[in-house]
């Protein structure tokens, strides 16, 4: 699985709440987060305001689509995730683990 994001300018018709300013690319608009498989087929997409960090957008995208990973058969090999340098794997790991533990707590109640 390959993951990346892109900050793009938004149209004037978009609401102010959906926009943000990406200081890294000096772009006022949105950030598209995309996860594809190794053949280039899209698995997940997620849009955030451009001021959301790559790590936060990635965690949001994965928590919204966590059922995909929970429904995988147990006998498949581990899924390798390729990220560029804009992401921090330790933040991703701790964020997804926190969301998984909160989901487990909710299911037990």
Secondary structure by P-SEA (a helix, b strand, c coil): cccbbbbbbbccccccccbbbcccccccbbbbbbbbcccccccbbbbccccccaaaaaaaaaaaaccccccccccccbbbbbbcccccaaaaaaaaaaaaaaaaaaaac
